Amino acid sequence: MSMLSVSIELEHPLELLLACHDKVRYFSALTDRLADHVRQHGVDAEASQAAVNILRYFELALPNHHADEEKDVFPALGTLNDAAVNSAIATLLAEHVRLDKEWCELHPWLRRVAQGVAQQDEVPSGTASFAWSYMAHAEHEEHMVFPAIERLPPETVASLAHSMRARRGG
Protein backbone atom coordinates (compact mmCIF):
# COMPACT_ATOMS: atom_id res chain seq x y z
CA MET A 1 0.00 0.00 0.00
CA SER A 2 1.39 3.40 -0.89
CA MET A 3 1.94 6.03 1.78
CA LEU A 4 -1.00 8.07 0.53
CA SER A 5 -3.61 5.41 0.02
CA VAL A 6 -6.02 4.23 2.63
CA SER A 7 -7.39 0.76 2.29
CA ILE A 8 -10.91 0.86 0.93
CA GLU A 9 -11.53 -2.62 2.28
CA LEU A 10 -12.12 -1.22 5.76
CA GLU A 11 -15.63 -2.23 6.69
CA HIS A 12 -16.65 0.34 9.26
CA PRO A 13 -16.66 4.09 8.55
CA LEU A 14 -14.94 4.77 11.85
CA GLU A 15 -11.96 2.65 10.76
CA LEU A 16 -11.59 4.68 7.58
CA LEU A 17 -11.97 8.00 9.38
CA LEU A 18 -9.34 7.05 11.95
CA ALA A 19 -6.97 5.80 9.23
CA CYS A 20 -7.36 9.19 7.53
CA HIS A 21 -6.58 10.92 10.82
CA ASP A 22 -3.36 8.94 11.08
CA LYS A 23 -2.40 10.40 7.68
CA VAL A 24 -3.53 13.89 8.75
CA ARG A 25 -1.23 13.67 11.76
CA TYR A 26 1.67 12.35 9.71
CA PHE A 27 1.47 14.97 6.95
CA SER A 28 0.74 17.82 9.36
CA ALA A 29 3.82 16.95 11.40
CA LEU A 30 5.82 16.58 8.17
CA THR A 31 4.76 20.11 7.20
CA ASP A 32 6.12 21.45 10.48
CA ARG A 33 9.36 19.47 10.12
CA LEU A 34 9.71 20.66 6.52
CA ALA A 35 9.51 24.28 7.63
CA ASP A 36 12.27 23.69 10.19
CA HIS A 37 14.37 21.86 7.60
CA VAL A 38 14.05 24.67 5.04
CA ARG A 39 14.92 27.30 7.67
CA GLN A 40 18.06 25.37 8.62
CA HIS A 41 19.19 23.87 5.30
CA GLY A 42 17.29 25.60 2.53
CA VAL A 43 15.44 23.70 -0.18
CA ASP A 44 17.20 20.49 -1.12
CA ALA A 45 16.00 17.29 -2.80
CA GLU A 46 14.68 15.93 0.51
CA ALA A 47 12.66 19.09 1.15
CA SER A 48 11.26 19.10 -2.38
CA GLN A 49 10.14 15.48 -2.09
CA ALA A 50 8.53 16.12 1.29
CA ALA A 51 6.63 19.06 -0.19
CA VAL A 52 5.47 16.90 -3.12
CA ASN A 53 4.17 14.31 -0.65
CA ILE A 54 2.44 16.90 1.51
CA LEU A 55 0.80 18.50 -1.52
CA ARG A 56 -0.36 15.13 -2.84
CA TYR A 57 -1.99 14.27 0.48
CA PHE A 58 -3.66 17.62 1.11
CA GLU A 59 -4.78 18.07 -2.51
CA LEU A 60 -5.97 14.53 -3.27
CA ALA A 61 -6.70 12.50 -0.16
CA LEU A 62 -7.80 15.07 2.40
CA PRO A 63 -10.64 16.46 0.25
CA ASN A 64 -12.17 12.96 0.27
CA HIS A 65 -11.94 12.88 4.05
CA HIS A 66 -13.62 16.25 4.41
CA ALA A 67 -16.31 15.14 1.94
CA ASP A 68 -16.84 11.97 4.00
CA GLU A 69 -17.52 14.10 7.03
CA GLU A 70 -19.43 16.99 5.46
CA LYS A 71 -21.58 15.02 3.00
CA ASP A 72 -22.10 11.76 4.85
CA VAL A 73 -20.99 11.43 8.47
CA PHE A 74 -22.07 14.78 9.91
CA PRO A 75 -25.53 14.72 8.26
CA ALA A 76 -26.06 11.14 9.47
CA LEU A 77 -25.05 12.12 12.99
CA GLY A 78 -27.45 15.05 12.81
CA THR A 79 -30.31 12.55 12.65
CA LEU A 80 -29.51 11.55 16.23
CA ASN A 81 -30.91 14.91 17.38
CA ASP A 82 -28.21 15.14 20.03
CA ALA A 83 -27.59 18.79 20.95
CA ALA A 84 -24.00 18.14 22.08
CA VAL A 85 -23.14 16.28 18.87
CA ASN A 86 -24.81 18.94 16.72
CA SER A 87 -22.91 21.69 18.53
CA ALA A 88 -19.65 19.80 18.08
CA ILE A 89 -20.38 19.35 14.37
CA ALA A 90 -20.94 23.09 13.98
CA THR A 91 -17.59 23.72 15.67
CA LEU A 92 -15.84 21.17 13.47
CA LEU A 93 -17.34 22.62 10.29
CA ALA A 94 -16.07 26.06 11.31
CA GLU A 95 -12.65 24.49 11.89
CA HIS A 96 -12.77 23.03 8.36
CA VAL A 97 -13.27 26.55 6.98
CA ARG A 98 -10.39 27.93 9.06
CA LEU A 99 -8.09 25.03 8.14
CA ASP A 100 -8.90 25.45 4.45
CA LYS A 101 -7.96 29.14 4.74
CA GLU A 102 -4.67 28.24 6.44
CA TRP A 103 -3.99 25.67 3.69
CA CYS A 104 -4.56 28.30 1.00
CA GLU A 105 -1.95 30.50 2.69
CA LEU A 106 0.58 27.66 2.96
CA HIS A 107 -0.03 26.06 -0.44
CA PRO A 108 1.97 28.51 -2.65
CA TRP A 109 5.07 28.09 -0.48
CA LEU A 110 4.79 24.29 -0.62
CA ARG A 111 4.50 24.53 -4.42
CA ARG A 112 7.72 26.56 -4.53
CA VAL A 113 9.48 24.08 -2.25
CA ALA A 114 8.29 21.17 -4.41
CA GLN A 115 9.68 22.97 -7.46
CA GLY A 116 12.95 23.68 -5.66
CA VAL A 117 12.62 27.45 -5.98
CA ALA A 118 11.64 28.55 -2.46
CA GLN A 119 14.11 30.61 -0.48
CA GLN A 120 15.35 29.66 2.97
CA ASP A 121 14.01 32.89 4.49
CA GLU A 122 10.48 32.70 3.07
CA VAL A 123 8.99 29.99 5.28
CA PRO A 124 5.46 31.17 6.17
CA SER A 125 4.96 32.03 9.81
CA GLY A 126 1.81 29.87 9.93
CA THR A 127 3.36 26.47 9.23
CA ALA A 128 3.50 25.36 12.87
CA SER A 129 0.03 26.69 13.53
CA PHE A 130 -1.34 24.84 10.50
CA ALA A 131 0.29 21.58 11.56
CA TRP A 132 -0.83 21.71 15.16
CA SER A 133 -4.30 22.99 14.27
CA TYR A 134 -4.91 20.00 11.99
CA MET A 135 -3.71 17.57 14.64
CA ALA A 136 -5.94 19.19 17.26
CA HIS A 137 -8.86 19.13 14.83
CA ALA A 138 -8.45 15.37 14.36
CA GLU A 139 -8.48 14.95 18.15
CA HIS A 140 -11.64 17.04 18.43
CA GLU A 141 -13.44 14.92 15.85
CA GLU A 142 -12.32 11.68 17.47
CA HIS A 143 -13.51 12.72 20.91
CA MET A 144 -16.48 14.98 20.16
CA VAL A 145 -18.37 13.24 17.35
CA PHE A 146 -16.87 9.96 16.12
CA PRO A 147 -18.09 7.96 19.14
CA ALA A 148 -21.66 8.84 18.13
CA ILE A 149 -21.26 6.83 14.92
CA GLU A 150 -21.79 3.72 17.07
CA ARG A 151 -25.30 5.00 17.88
CA LEU A 152 -26.37 5.05 14.22
CA PRO A 153 -28.54 2.24 12.86
CA PRO A 154 -26.55 -0.56 11.15
CA GLU A 155 -28.06 0.27 7.75
CA THR A 156 -26.89 3.89 8.09
CA VAL A 157 -23.39 2.75 9.04
CA ALA A 158 -23.36 0.43 5.99
CA SER A 159 -24.49 3.29 3.77
CA LEU A 160 -21.75 5.53 5.15
CA ALA A 161 -19.14 2.86 4.48
CA HIS A 162 -20.44 2.39 0.93
CA SER A 163 -20.33 6.14 0.20
CA MET A 164 -16.85 6.48 1.62
CA ARG A 165 -15.51 3.54 -0.40
CA ALA A 166 -17.23 4.82 -3.57
CA ARG A 167 -15.62 8.23 -3.09
CA ARG A 168 -12.25 6.46 -3.30
CA GLY A 169 -13.19 4.37 -6.29
CA GLY A 170 -13.98 1.18 -4.40
FIKOLZA-1660 file (N, C-alpha, C; in steps of 0.1 Angstrom, whole numbers, plus 5000, padded with zeros to 4 digits):
% residues 170
   i   px   py   pz ch aa at
   1 5009 4988 5000  A  M  N
   1 5000 5000 5000  A  M CA
   1 5009 5012 5000  A  M  C
   2 5006 5022 4992  A  S  N
   2 5014 5034 4991  A  S CA
   2 5011 5042 5004  A  S  C
   3 5020 5052 5006  A  M  N
   3 5019 5060 5018  A  M CA
   3 5006 5068 5018  A  M  C
   4 5001 5072 5006  A  L  N
   4 4990 5081 5005  A  L CA
   4 4977 5074 5004  A  L  C
   5 4977 5061 5002  A  S  N
   5 4964 5054 5000  A  S CA
   5 4959 5049 5014  A  S  C
   6 4946 5048 5015  A  V  N
   6 4940 5042 5026  A  V CA
   6 4932 5031 5021  A  V  C
   7 4933 5019 5028  A  S  N
   7 4926 5008 5023  A  S CA
   7 4911 5010 5022  A  S  C
   8 4905 5007 5011  A  I  N
   8 4891 5009 5009  A  I CA
   8 4884 4996 5013  A  I  C
   9 4891 4986 5018  A  E  N
   9 4885 4974 5023  A  E CA
   9 4880 4975 5037  A  E  C
  10 4883 4986 5044  A  L  N
  10 4879 4988 5058  A  L CA
  10 4864 4988 5058  A  L  C
  11 4858 4980 5067  A  E  N
  11 4844 4978 5067  A  E CA
  11 4836 4988 5074  A  E  C
  12 4841 4994 5084  A  H  N
  12 4833 5003 5093  A  H CA
  12 4838 5018 5090  A  H  C
  13 4829 5027 5088  A  P  N
  13 4833 5041 5086  A  P CA
  13 4843 5046 5096  A  P  C
  14 4842 5043 5108  A  L  N
  14 4851 5048 5119  A  L CA
  14 4865 5043 5116  A  L  C
  15 4867 5031 5111  A  E  N
  15 4880 5026 5108  A  E CA
  15 4887 5035 5097  A  E  C
  16 4879 5038 5087  A  L  N
  16 4884 5047 5076  A  L CA
  16 4887 5061 5081  A  L  C
  17 4878 5067 5088  A  L  N
  17 4880 5080 5094  A  L CA
  17 4893 5081 5102  A  L  C
  18 4895 5071 5111  A  L  N
  18 4907 5070 5120  A  L CA
  18 4919 5068 5111  A  L  C
  19 4919 5060 5101  A  A  N
  19 4930 5058 5092  A  A CA
  19 4934 5071 5085  A  A  C
  20 4924 5079 5081  A  C  N
  20 4926 5092 5075  A  C CA
  20 4933 5101 5085  A  C  C
  21 4928 5101 5098  A  H  N
  21 4934 5109 5108  A  H CA
  21 4949 5106 5111  A  H  C
  22 4952 5093 5110  A  D  N
  22 4966 5089 5111  A  D CA
  22 4975 5097 5100  A  D  C
  23 4969 5097 5088  A  K  N
  23 4976 5104 5077  A  K CA
  23 4976 5119 5079  A  K  C
  24 4965 5125 5084  A  V  N
  24 4965 5139 5088  A  V CA
  24 4976 5142 5097  A  V  C
  25 4977 5134 5108  A  R  N
  25 4988 5137 5118  A  R CA
  25 5002 5136 5111  A  R  C
  26 5004 5125 5103  A  Y  N
  26 5017 5124 5097  A  Y CA
  26 5020 5135 5088  A  Y  C
  27 5011 5139 5079  A  F  N
  27 5015 5150 5069  A  F CA
  27 5015 5164 5076  A  F  C
  28 5007 5166 5086  A  S  N
  28 5007 5178 5094  A  S CA
  28 5021 5180 5101  A  S  C
  29 5025 5169 5107  A  A  N
  29 5038 5169 5114  A  A CA
  29 5049 5171 5104  A  A  C
  30 5048 5164 5092  A  L  N
  30 5058 5166 5082  A  L CA
  30 5059 5180 5077  A  L  C
  31 5048 5187 5076  A  T  N
  31 5048 5201 5072  A  T CA
  31 5056 5209 5082  A  T  C
  32 5054 5207 5095  A  D  N
  32 5061 5214 5105  A  D CA
  32 5076 5211 5104  A  D  C
  33 5079 5198 5102  A  R  N
  33 5094 5195 5101  A  R CA
  33 5100 5200 5089  A  R  C
  34 5092 5201 5078  A  L  N
  34 5097 5207 5065  A  L CA
  34 5101 5221 5067  A  L  C
  35 5092 5229 5074  A  A  N
  35 5095 5243 5076  A  A CA
  35 5108 5244 5084  A  A  C
  36 5110 5236 5094  A  D  N
  36 5123 5237 5102  A  D CA
  36 5135 5233 5093  A  D  C
  37 5133 5223 5085  A  H  N
  37 5144 5219 5076  A  H CA
  37 5148 5230 5066  A  H  C
  38 5138 5236 5060  A  V  N
  38 5140 5247 5050  A  V CA
  38 5147 5259 5057  A  V  C
  39 5143 5262 5069  A  R  N
  39 5149 5273 5077  A  R CA
  39 5164 5270 5079  A  R  C
  40 5167 5257 5082  A  Q  N
  40 5181 5254 5086  A  Q CA
  40 5189 5251 5074  A  Q  C
  41 5184 5244 5064  A  H  N
  41 5192 5239 5053  A  H CA
  41 5188 5244 5039  A  H  C
  42 5178 5252 5038  A  G  N
  42 5173 5256 5025  A  G CA
  42 5165 5245 5018  A  G  C
  43 5162 5247 5006  A  V  N
  43 5154 5237 4998  A  V CA
  43 5164 5228 4991  A  V  C
  44 5164 5215 4995  A  D  N
  44 5172 5205 4989  A  D CA
  44 5163 5194 4983  A  D  C
  45 5168 5184 4978  A  A  N
  45 5160 5173 4972  A  A CA
  45 5150 5167 4982  A  A  C
  46 5155 5165 4994  A  E  N
  46 5147 5159 5005  A  E CA
  46 5135 5168 5008  A  E  C
  47 5137 5181 5009  A  A  N
  47 5127 5191 5011  A  A CA
  47 5117 5191 5000  A  A  C
  48 5122 5191 4988  A  S  N
  48 5113 5191 4976  A  S CA
  48 5104 5179 4976  A  S  C
  49 5109 5167 4979  A  Q  N
  49 5101 5155 4979  A  Q CA
  49 5091 5155 4990  A  Q  C
  50 5095 5160 5002  A  A  N
  50 5085 5161 5013  A  A CA
  50 5074 5170 5009  A  A  C
  51 5077 5181 5002  A  A  N
  51 5066 5191 4998  A  A CA
  51 5057 5184 4988  A  A  C
  52 5063 5176 4979  A  V  N
  52 5055 5169 4969  A  V CA
  52 5045 5160 4976  A  V  C
  53 5050 5152 4986  A  N  N
  53 5042 5143 4993  A  N CA
  53 5031 5150 5001  A  N  C
  54 5034 5161 5007  A  I  N
  54 5024 5169 5015  A  I CA
  54 5014 5174 5006  A  I  C
  55 5018 5180 4995  A  L  N
  55 5008 5185 4985  A  L CA
  55 4999 5174 4980  A  L  C
  56 5004 5162 4977  A  R  N
  56 4996 5151 4972  A  R CA
  56 4986 5147 4982  A  R  C
  57 4990 5147 4995  A  Y  N
  57 4980 5143 5005  A  Y CA
  57 4969 5153 5006  A  Y  C
  58 4973 5166 5008  A  F  N
  58 4963 5176 5011  A  F CA
  58 4955 5180 4999  A  F  C
  59 4960 5178 4987  A  E  N
  59 4952 5181 4975  A  E CA
  59 4943 5169 4970  A  E  C
  60 4948 5157 4973  A  L  N
  60 4940 5145 4967  A  L CA
  60 4933 5137 4978  A  L  C
  61 4939 5134 4989  A  A  N
  61 4933 5125 4998  A  A CA
  61 4924 5133 5008  A  A  C
  62 4929 5144 5014  A  L  N
  62 4922 5151 5024  A  L CA
  62 4908 5156 5019  A  L  C
  63 4907 5161 5007  A  P  N
  63 4894 5165 5003  A  P CA
  63 4883 5153 5003  A  P  C
  64 4887 5141 5001  A  N  N
  64 4878 5130 5003  A  N CA
  64 4874 5128 5017  A  N  C
  65 4884 5130 5026  A  H  N
  65 4881 5129 5040  A  H CA
  65 4871 5140 5045  A  H  C
  66 4873 5152 5041  A  H  N
  66 4864 5163 5044  A  H CA
  66 4850 5160 5038  A  H  C
  67 4850 5155 5026  A  A  N
  67 4837 5151 5019  A  A CA
  67 4830 5140 5027  A  A  C
  68 4838 5130 5032  A  D  N
  68 4832 5120 5040  A  D CA
  68 4824 5126 5052  A  D  C
  69 4831 5135 5058  A  E  N
  69 4825 5141 5070  A  E CA
  69 4813 5150 5067  A  E  C
  70 4816 5159 5057  A  E  N
  70 4806 5170 5055  A  E CA
  70 4794 5165 5047  A  E  C
  71 4795 5155 5038  A  K  N
  71 4784 5150 5030  A  K CA
  71 4777 5138 5036  A  K  C
  72 4785 5130 5044  A  D  N
  72 4779 5118 5048  A  D CA
  72 4778 5117 5064  A  D  C
  73 4790 5117 5070  A  V  N
  73 4790 5114 5085  A  V CA
  73 4783 5125 5093  A  V  C
  74 4786 5138 5091  A  F  N
  74 4779 5148 5099  A  F CA
  74 4764 5148 5097  A  F  C
  75 4759 5148 5084  A  P  N
  75 4745 5147 5083  A  P CA
  75 4738 5135 5089  A  P  C
  76 4745 5123 5088  A  A  N
  76 4739 5111 5095  A  A CA
  76 4739 5113 5110  A  A  C
  77 4749 5119 5115  A  L  N
  77 4749 5121 5130  A  L CA
  77 4739 5132 5134  A  L  C
  78 4736 5141 5125  A  G  N
  78 4726 5150 5128  A  G CA
  78 4712 5144 5130  A  G  C
  79 4710 5132 5125  A  T  N
  79 4697 5126 5126  A  T CA
  79 4695 5120 5141  A  T  C
  80 4706 5120 5148  A  L  N
  80 4705 5115 5162  A  L CA
  80 4698 5126 5171  A  L  C
  81 4697 5138 5166  A  N  N
  81 4691 5149 5174  A  N CA
  81 4697 5151 5188  A  N  C
  82 4710 5150 5188  A  D  N
  82 4718 5151 5200  A  D CA
  82 4724 5165 5200  A  D  C
  83 4720 5174 5209  A  A  N
  83 4724 5188 5209  A  A CA
  83 4739 5189 5211  A  A  C
  84 4745 5181 5219  A  A  N
  84 4760 5181 5221  A  A CA
  84 4767 5177 5208  A  A  C
  85 4763 5167 5201  A  V  N
  85 4769 5163 5189  A  V CA
  85 4767 5173 5178  A  V  C
  86 4755 5179 5177  A  N  N
  86 4752 5189 5167  A  N CA
  86 4761 5202 5170  A  N  C
  87 4762 5206 5182  A  S  N
  87 4771 5217 5185  A  S CA
  87 4785 5214 5181  A  S  C
  88 4790 5202 5184  A  A  N
  88 4804 5198 5181  A  A CA
  88 4805 5198 5166  A  A  C
  89 4795 5193 5158  A  I  N
  89 4796 5193 5144  A  I CA
  89 4797 5208 5139  A  I  C
  90 4790 5217 5144  A  A  N
  90 4791 5231 5140  A  A CA
  90 4805 5236 5142  A  A  C
  91 4810 5233 5154  A  T  N
  91 4824 5237 5157  A  T CA
  91 4834 5231 5147  A  T  C
  92 4832 5219 5144  A  L  N
  92 4842 5212 5135  A  L CA
  92 4840 5217 5121  A  L  C
  93 4828 5220 5116  A  L  N
  93 4827 5226 5103  A  L CA
  93 4833 5240 5102  A  L  C
  94 4832 5248 5113  A  A  N
  94 4839 5261 5113  A  A CA
  94 4854 5258 5113  A  A  C
  95 4859 5248 5119  A  E  N
  95 4873 5245 5119  A  E CA
  95 4878 5241 5105  A  E  C
  96 4869 5234 5098  A  H  N
  96 4872 5230 5084  A  H CA
  96 4875 5243 5075  A  H  C
  97 4866 5253 5077  A  V  N
  97 4867 5265 5070  A  V CA
  97 4881 5272 5073  A  V  C
  98 4884 5273 5086  A  R  N
  98 4896 5279 5091  A  R CA
  98 4908 5272 5085  A  R  C
  99 4908 5258 5086  A  L  N
  99 4919 5250 5081  A  L CA
  99 4921 5252 5066  A  L  C
 100 4910 5252 5059  A  D  N
 100 4911 5255 5044  A  D CA
 100 4918 5268 5041  A  D  C
 101 4914 5278 5049  A  K  N
 101 4920 5291 5047  A  K CA
 101 4935 5291 5050  A  K  C
 102 4939 5284 5061  A  E  N
 102 4953 5282 5064  A  E CA
 102 4961 5275 5053  A  E  C
 103 4954 5264 5048  A  W  N
 103 4960 5257 5037  A  W CA
 103 4963 5266 5025  A  W  C
 104 4953 5274 5022  A  C  N
 104 4954 5283 5010  A  C CA
 104 4966 5293 5012  A  C  C
 105 4969 5296 5024  A  E  N
 105 4980 5305 5027  A  E CA
 105 4994 5297 5026  A  E  C
 106 4994 5285 5029  A  L  N
 106 5006 5277 5030  A  L CA
 106 5009 5271 5016  A  L  C
 107 4999 5268 5008  A  H  N
 107 5000 5261 4996  A  H CA
 107 5010 5267 4986  A  H  C
 108 5010 5280 4983  A  P  N
 108 5020 5285 4974  A  P CA
 108 5034 5283 4978  A  P  C
 109 5037 5284 4990  A  W  N
 109 5051 5281 4995  A  W CA
 109 5054 5266 4993  A  W  C
 110 5045 5257 4996  A  L  N
 110 5048 5243 4994  A  L CA
 110 5050 5240 4979  A  L  C
 111 5043 5247 4970  A  R  N
 111 5045 5245 4956  A  R CA
 111 5059 5250 4952  A  R  C
 112 5064 5261 4958  A  R  N
 112 5077 5266 4955  A  R CA
 112 5088 5256 4960  A  R  C
 113 5085 5251 4972  A  V  N
 113 5095 5241 4978  A  V CA
 113 5095 5228 4969  A  V  C
 114 5084 5224 4965  A  A  N
 114 5083 5212 4956  A  A CA
 114 5090 5214 4943  A  A  C
 115 5090 5226 4938  A  Q  N
 115 5097 5230 4925  A  Q CA
 115 5112 5233 4928  A  Q  C
 116 5116 5234 4940  A  G  N
 116 5130 5237 4943  A  G CA
 116 5133 5251 4942  A  G  C
 117 5123 5260 4942  A  V  N
 117 5126 5275 4940  A  V CA
 117 5123 5283 4952  A  V  C
 118 5119 5278 4963  A  A  N
 118 5116 5285 4975  A  A CA
 118 5130 5290 4982  A  A  C
 119 5129 5301 4988  A  Q  N
 119 5141 5306 4995  A  Q CA
 119 5141 5302 5010  A  Q  C
 120 5152 5301 5016  A  Q  N
 120 5153 5297 5030  A  Q CA
 120 5146 5306 5039  A  Q  C
 121 5146 5319 5036  A  D  N
 121 5140 5329 5045  A  D CA
 121 5125 5332 5042  A  D  C
 122 5119 5324 5034  A  E  N
 122 5105 5327 5031  A  E CA
 122 5095 5317 5036  A  E  C
 123 5099 5309 5047  A  V  N
 123 5090 5300 5053  A  V CA
 123 5078 5308 5059  A  V  C
 124 5066 5304 5056  A  P  N
 124 5055 5312 5062  A  P CA
 124 5054 5310 5077  A  P  C
 125 5050 5321 5083  A  S  N
 125 5050 5320 5098  A  S CA
 125 5039 5311 5103  A  S  C
 126 5029 5307 5095  A  G  N
 126 5018 5299 5099  A  G CA
 126 5020 5284 5098  A  G  C
 127 5032 5279 5094  A  T  N
 127 5034 5265 5092  A  T CA
 127 5031 5257 5105  A  T  C
 128 5037 5261 5116  A  A  N
 128 5035 5254 5129  A  A CA
 128 5021 5254 5133  A  A  C
 129 5014 5266 5132  A  S  N
 129 5000 5267 5135  A  S CA
 129 4992 5258 5127  A  S  C
 130 4994 5257 5114  A  F  N
 130 4987 5248 5105  A  F CA
 130 4988 5234 5110  A  F  C
 131 5000 5230 5112  A  A  N
 131 5003 5216 5116  A  A CA
 131 4996 5212 5129  A  A  C
 132 4998 5220 5139  A  W  N
 132 4992 5217 5152  A  W CA
 132 4977 5219 5152  A  W  C
 133 4972 5228 5144  A  S  N
 133 4957 5230 5143  A  S CA
 133 4950 5218 5137  A  S  C
 134 4957 5212 5126  A  Y  N
 134 4951 5200 5120  A  Y CA
 134 4951 5188 5129  A  Y  C
 135 4962 5187 5137  A  M  N
 135 4963 5176 5146  A  M CA
 135 4952 5177 5157  A  M  C
 136 4951 5189 5162  A  A  N
 136 4941 5192 5173  A  A CA
 136 4927 5190 5167  A  A  C
 137 4924 5193 5155  A  H  N
 137 4911 5191 5148  A  H CA
 137 4908 5176 5148  A  H  C
 138 4918 5168 5144  A  A  N
 138 4916 5154 5144  A  A CA
 138 4912 5149 5157  A  A  C
 139 4919 5153 5168  A  E  N
 139 4915 5149 5181  A  E CA
 139 4901 5154 5185  A  E  C
 140 4897 5166 5181  A  H  N
 140 4884 5170 5184  A  H CA
 140 4873 5161 5178  A  H  C
 141 4875 5158 5165  A  E  N
 141 4866 5149 5159  A  E CA
 141 4865 5136 5165  A  E  C
 142 4876 5130 5169  A  E  N
 142 4877 5117 5175  A  E CA
 142 4870 5116 5188  A  E  C
 143 4871 5127 5196  A  H  N
 143 4865 5127 5209  A  H CA
 143 4851 5133 5210  A  H  C
 144 4848 5143 5201  A  M  N
 144 4835 5150 5202  A  M CA
 144 4824 5143 5193  A  M  C
 145 4827 5137 5182  A  V  N
 145 4816 5132 5173  A  V CA
 145 4818 5118 5169  A  V  C
 146 4830 5113 5167  A  F  N
 146 4831 5100 5161  A  F CA
 146 4825 5089 5170  A  F  C
 147 4826 5090 5183  A  P  N
 147 4819 5080 5191  A  P CA
 147 4804 5078 5189  A  P  C
 148 4798 5089 5184  A  A  N
 148 4783 5088 5181  A  A CA
 148 4780 5080 5169  A  A  C
 149 4790 5077 5161  A  I  N
 149 4787 5068 5149  A  I CA
 149 4782 5055 5154  A  I  C
 150 4787 5050 5165  A  E  N
 150 4782 5037 5171  A  E CA
 150 4767 5037 5174  A  E  C
 151 4761 5049 5175  A  R  N
 151 4747 5050 5179  A  R CA
 151 4738 5050 5166  A  R  C
 152 4744 5050 5155  A  L  N
 152 4736 5051 5142  A  L CA
 152 4731 5036 5139  A  L  C
 153 4720 5036 5132  A  P  N
 153 4715 5022 5129  A  P CA
 153 4724 5015 5119  A  P  C
 154 4725 5002 5120  A  P  N
 154 4735 4994 5111  A  P CA
 154 4733 4997 5097  A  P  C
 155 4721 5000 5092  A  E  N
 155 4719 5003 5077  A  E CA
 155 4725 5016 5074  A  E  C
 156 4725 5026 5083  A  T  N
 156 4731 5039 5081  A  T CA
 156 4746 5037 5081  A  T  C
 157 4752 5030 5090  A  V  N
 157 4766 5027 5090  A  V CA
 157 4771 5021 5077  A  V  C
 158 4763 5011 5073  A  A  N
 158 4766 5004 5060  A  A CA
 158 4766 5014 5048  A  A  C
 159 4756 5023 5048  A  S  N
 159 4755 5033 5038  A  S CA
 159 4767 5043 5038  A  S  C
 160 4771 5047 5050  A  L  N
 160 4782 5055 5052  A  L CA
 160 4795 5049 5046  A  L  C
 161 4797 5036 5050  A  A  N
 161 4809 5029 5045  A  A CA
 161 4808 5028 5030  A  A  C
 162 4797 5025 5024  A  H  N
 162 4796 5024 5009  A  H CA
 162 4799 5037 5003  A  H  C
 163 4794 5048 5008  A  S  N
 163 4797 5061 5002  A  S CA
 163 4811 5065 5003  A  S  C
 164 4817 5062 5014  A  M  N
 164 4832 5065 5016  A  M CA
 164 4840 5057 5007  A  M  C
 165 4837 5044 5005  A  R  N
 165 4845 5035 4996  A  R CA
 165 4843 5040 4982  A  R  C
 166 4831 5044 4978  A  A  N
 166 4828 5048 4964  A  A CA
 166 4835 5061 4961  A  A  C
 167 4837 5070 4971  A  R  N
 167 4844 5082 4969  A  R CA
 167 4859 5080 4965  A  R  C
 168 4863 5068 4970  A  R  N
 168 4877 5065 4967  A  R CA
 168 4879 5055 4956  A  R  C
 169 4868 5053 4949  A  G  N
 169 4868 5044 4937  A  G CA
 169 4866 5029 4940  A  G  C
 170 4862 5026 4952  A  G  N
 170 4860 5012 4956  A  G CA
 170 4846 5007 4956  A  G  C
% end
